[in-house]
């Protein structure tokens, strides 16, 4: 049992070592612009996210200095996208 007691403190130190190794990355300060750029890139490159909607979000909402009418502009772009998608294709209308 004496060996088990000696092993326990060494096991308890492992999380501290891992935390110490990870700490330098935690000190990196990310700018708002870098964060928003990363989010925008992740949305646009994801197969699980609508590409057109991701572009609207990136253009209108995921900016460091948004336009004064950011919500209205994003809403207009989303409604335009919805109307475009709701309209029947010309082939269907002609056929």
Secondary structure as UniProt FT lines:
FT   HELIX           2..26
FT   HELIX           32..45
FT   TURN            47..48
FT   HELIX           51..56
FT   HELIX           57..61
FT   TURN            68..69
FT   HELIX           70..86
FT   HELIX           90..94
//
